[in-house]
Amino acid sequence: MQRRRFVLGTALPVAARGLRLAGALGLAAQPLLARAQFRVDVSGIGARQIPVLIDTFTGQSGCPQPLADIIRADLLRSGQFRVTPASASPTLGDAGPPAYSQWQSQQLEAAGGGSVVSAGPQTWMIRFRLWDAVGQRDLGGVALRVVGGDLRLAAHRIADFIYQKLTGQRGVFATRIAFIGKGGRNSFSLLVSDSDGYNPLAALRSREPLMSPAWSPDGGSLAYVSFETGKPVVFVQNVRTGARRPVANFRGSNSAPAFSPDGRTLAVVLTMGAASQIYTVPASGGPARAVIRASSIATEPVFAPDGKTLYFVSDRDGSPQIYQSGIDGSGIRRITFTGEYNVSPAISPDGKSLAYISQQGGNYQLWLQDLGSGTTRVLGHGPDDGHPSFAPNGQILVYAAHEGGAQVLRTVSLDGSVRTTLAARGEQVREPSWGPWTTPA
C-alpha cells in the first residue's frame, strides 16, 4: 500500500429539522438538497446484550415511516441489545396488557410497544410504553406529537428513552453526524445527517474542496476548512441560519479546527512559519496565539474534555505519533508507541480513551487506547480507515472507511462487537464528526 502523505488536514443554510414534541423546543427548516437514503448493514454480536422485544406499532400501516424498525436498528447498532422484532401475541400497542409470563418464557428482559395515529394534516401522535419483563413493572412511556418530516427523529428519541431506561446511560440516536461528501470532479458538500446516516442535508456546497468538519459543543455551529478562496481557510457556520464567517484566514495554510469544550476557542493549524504549527483563535475570530511551535510538524489538535489538555500529531520523533500537552504547549509527552504511523486522535467524552488511526502491517486501521493503562486494541478492519469521532455518550465511534471501491462511513460499538456500514449511493463520504446532544437530558 502506498504510504500516506503526512499533511494537514456558495454557502447555504443547513436544514435544521425540529421535532415538535409536546412541550419541546422545535426548529423550523426545510431540506435544501435531496439526497439518496443510506444503506445500513449491521454485523457482529455483542458479548453481553440485553434481550428486548420491540413490537410493531398499532396504526403502523397508515404511517409513512417504519417506527419499530427504526427503533430496533438503533438499539442493535449500539451493541447493547439483542432485539426481538415482534411477539407471537397480538400487537401490544402502548397500553398493554403486559404479557410477563410469555416474555419470561422467551428470556426477555424488557418489552415495548406503541401506537401511531394521524393527528391532523401532516401531523402524527406517537405513544410508546416500556415494561420490565423480569421485575414485572411498568418503566414508563413517551408521547410525541410530530410533523411527518420528524417521524424518524421521533423514533430515534424513543430509542434513546429505551437505551437510558435499560442501561442507565443517555442514548445518542437523536443526535447528528456531519461529514464531507464528494459527488463529482468539482462537487463537494458539507452534509449533516441523522445518527444512522438517513436524511443527509447540505449545509454547504462548493466546487472547491471542503475538509475537517467539527461541531461546536452546543451543536449550533460547525467549523470546517474551505478552499474557495484558493487556499485553506477555516470557517464557522451556524447550522440553523447558514450564516458563516472566516475565523482563521492568516498567511499560509489554515486547517484542522477543533472547538474547546466551552465553545469559545478554536485550536487550528497554521503555516505562518516554515512548518505546520498549532495555534488557538477565538471562535468568533481574532488574533492567533501560538501553542506548539517547533521545527517539527504539529497538527490535528483536539481538546481533552477538561479543556486543559491538547492531543495532537507530530513527527518530532521521526514518524507521525500522537502527543499530549497543556493548552499553553507545556509538558509535551508522547502517547502512542505501537505502530510507526499514528494519526487522527479523538478523545472520548469521559477523557479515558483515545481513538486513532494506526498503520500496522500495511493497513490503516482504527485503534483504541486506554489512556490510564496504555493498553491498545484494534476496532477497525482497514485497510484504509480514517477520522474517528466518538458519540456523545462515548459508547460508539463513527469513522471513514473504504468498501468495494467506495468511501463510506462506519460505526462500531466501543467493545468492537457490532459494526454498521452507512453507504451513500453515488457519493464518496469521509471525515465524519459526531455532533453533541442538543436537548436537555
Backbone hydrogen bonds, N-H to C=O, Kabsch-Sander energy under -0.5 kcal/mol:
donor,donor_aa,acceptor,acceptor_aa,energy
7,V,5,R,-1.2
12,L,203,A,-1.1
16,A,14,V,-1.3
17,R,15,A,-1.3
18,G,27,L,-0.6
20,R,18,G,-0.7
21,L,19,L,-1.5
23,G,21,L,-1.0
24,A,21,L,-1.0
39,R,423,A,-1.4
41,D,39,R,-0.6
41,D,421,T,-1.4
43,S,419,R,-2.3
50,I,80,Q,-2.9
52,V,50,I,-0.5
52,V,82,R,-2.5
53,L,110,A,-2.1
54,I,84,T,-2.0
55,D,53,L,-0.5
55,D,112,G,-2.8
58,T,114,G,-2.4
60,Q,57,F,-1.5
62,G,59,G,-1.3
63,C,60,Q,-1.9
67,L,65,Q,-1.7
70,I,66,P,-2.2
71,I,67,L,-2.3
72,R,68,A,-2.7
73,A,69,D,-2.4
74,D,70,I,-2.2
75,L,71,I,-2.4
76,L,72,R,-2.6
77,R,73,A,-2.4
78,S,74,D,-1.2
79,G,75,L,-0.6
79,G,76,L,-1.3
80,Q,75,L,-0.6
81,F,75,L,-0.7
82,R,50,I,-2.1
83,V,81,F,-0.6
84,T,52,V,-3.0
95,A,92,L,-0.5
96,G,92,L,-0.8
100,Y,98,P,-0.8
103,W,99,A,-2.6
104,Q,100,Y,-2.5
105,S,101,S,-1.8
106,Q,102,Q,-1.3
107,Q,104,Q,-1.4
108,L,103,W,-2.6
109,E,51,P,-2.9
110,A,51,P,-1.1
111,A,131,W,-1.9
112,G,53,L,-2.2
113,G,129,R,-1.9
115,S,127,R,-2.4
116,V,58,T,-2.4
117,V,125,M,-2.1
119,A,123,T,-2.8
120,G,123,T,-0.5
123,T,120,G,-1.9
124,W,146,V,-3.3
125,M,117,V,-3.0
126,I,124,W,-0.5
126,I,144,L,-3.3
127,R,115,S,-2.4
128,F,142,V,-2.4
129,R,113,G,-2.5
130,L,140,G,-2.4
131,W,111,A,-3.1
132,D,137,R,-3.2
133,A,109,E,-1.4
133,A,131,W,-0.8
134,V,109,E,-0.9
136,Q,132,D,-1.0
137,R,132,D,-1.2
139,L,130,L,-2.8
142,V,128,F,-2.3
144,L,126,I,-2.8
146,V,124,W,-2.6
146,V,144,L,-0.6
148,G,122,Q,-1.9
150,D,147,V,-2.0
151,L,148,G,-1.4
154,A,150,D,-2.2
155,A,151,L,-2.0
156,H,152,R,-2.2
157,R,153,L,-2.0
158,I,154,A,-2.0
159,A,155,A,-2.3
160,D,156,H,-2.1
161,F,157,R,-2.1
162,I,158,I,-2.4
163,Y,159,A,-2.7
164,Q,160,D,-2.5
165,K,161,F,-2.2
166,L,162,I,-2.2
167,T,163,Y,-2.1
168,G,164,Q,-1.8
169,Q,163,Y,-0.5
175,T,172,V,-1.5
177,I,193,S,-2.1
178,A,433,S,-2.8
179,F,191,L,-2.1
180,I,430,R,-2.6
181,G,189,S,-2.7
182,K,428,Q,-2.6
183,G,187,S,-1.8
184,G,187,S,-0.9
187,S,184,G,-1.0
188,F,206,S,-3.0
189,S,181,G,-2.5
190,L,204,L,-2.6
191,L,179,F,-2.9
191,L,189,S,-0.7
192,V,201,L,-2.5
193,S,177,I,-2.7
194,D,198,Y,-2.9
195,S,173,F,-0.7
195,S,175,T,-1.0
197,G,194,D,-1.9
201,L,192,V,-2.5
203,A,190,L,-3.4
203,A,201,L,-0.6
204,L,190,L,-1.2
205,R,10,T,-0.5
206,S,188,F,-2.7
211,M,225,V,-2.3
214,A,223,A,-2.3
216,S,221,S,-2.3
219,G,216,S,-1.8
222,L,237,Q,-2.4
223,A,214,A,-3.0
224,Y,235,F,-2.1
225,V,211,M,-3.0
226,S,233,V,-2.5
227,F,209,P,-1.8
229,T,231,K,-0.6
230,G,227,F,-2.0
233,V,226,S,-2.0
234,V,248,A,-2.2
235,F,224,Y,-2.8
235,F,233,V,-0.5
236,V,245,R,-2.3
237,Q,222,L,-2.8
238,N,243,A,-3.2
239,V,220,G,-2.2
240,R,220,G,-0.5
242,G,238,N,-2.1
245,R,236,V,-1.8
247,V,234,V,-2.7
248,A,234,V,-1.6
254,N,232,P,-1.1
255,S,269,V,-2.2
258,A,267,A,-1.5
260,S,265,T,-2.5
263,G,260,S,-1.9
266,L,281,V,-3.0
267,A,258,A,-2.9
268,V,279,Y,-2.7
269,V,255,S,-3.0
270,L,268,V,-0.5
270,L,277,Q,-2.4
271,T,253,S,-1.3
273,G,275,A,-0.5
277,Q,270,L,-2.6
278,I,292,I,-1.0
279,Y,268,V,-2.8
280,T,289,R,-2.3
281,V,266,L,-2.4
283,A,264,R,-2.8
285,G,282,P,-2.0
286,G,247,V,-0.5
289,R,280,T,-2.7
291,V,278,I,-2.8
292,I,278,I,-1.7
293,R,291,V,-0.5
298,A,276,S,-2.5
299,T,313,V,-2.7
302,V,311,Y,-2.2
304,A,309,T,-2.7
307,G,304,A,-2.1
310,L,325,S,-2.9
311,Y,302,V,-2.7
312,F,323,Y,-2.1
313,V,299,T,-3.2
314,S,321,Q,-2.4
315,D,297,I,-1.0
318,G,315,D,-2.3
321,Q,314,S,-2.4
323,Y,312,F,-3.2
324,Q,333,R,-2.6
325,S,310,L,-2.3
326,G,330,S,-3.1
327,I,308,K,-1.3
329,G,326,G,-2.2
333,R,324,Q,-2.3
335,I,322,I,-3.2
336,T,322,I,-1.3
339,G,337,F,-0.6
340,E,359,Q,-0.9
341,Y,359,Q,-0.6
342,N,320,P,-2.5
343,V,357,I,-2.6
346,A,355,A,-2.1
348,S,353,S,-2.4
351,G,348,S,-2.1
354,L,369,Q,-2.6
355,A,346,A,-3.0
356,Y,367,W,-2.0
357,I,343,V,-2.8
358,S,356,Y,-0.5
358,S,365,Q,-2.6
359,Q,341,Y,-2.6
360,Q,358,S,-0.7
360,Q,363,N,-2.0
363,N,360,Q,-1.3
364,Y,383,P,-2.4
365,Q,358,S,-2.5
365,Q,363,N,-0.7
367,W,356,Y,-3.0
368,L,377,R,-2.7
369,Q,354,L,-2.8
370,D,375,T,-2.8
371,L,352,K,-2.6
371,L,369,Q,-0.6
372,G,352,K,-0.5
374,G,370,D,-2.8
377,R,368,L,-2.0
379,L,366,L,-3.0
380,G,366,L,-2.3
385,D,364,Y,-3.0
386,G,400,A,-2.0
389,S,398,V,-2.0
391,A,396,I,-2.7
394,G,391,A,-2.2
397,L,412,V,-2.4
398,V,389,S,-2.6
399,Y,410,R,-2.6
400,A,386,G,-3.4
401,A,408,V,-2.2
403,E,406,A,-2.8
406,A,403,E,-1.8
408,V,401,A,-3.0
408,V,406,A,-0.6
409,L,422,L,-2.0
410,R,399,Y,-3.0
411,T,420,T,-2.5
412,V,397,L,-2.1
413,S,418,V,-2.2
414,L,395,Q,-2.5
416,G,413,S,-2.5
419,R,43,S,-2.6
420,T,411,T,-2.7
421,T,41,D,-2.0
422,L,409,L,-3.7
422,L,420,T,-0.5
423,A,39,R,-1.6
423,A,421,T,-0.7
424,A,422,L,-0.6
426,G,424,A,-0.6
428,Q,182,K,-2.4
429,V,407,Q,-1.5
430,R,180,I,-2.2
433,S,178,A,-2.8
435,G,176,R,-3.4
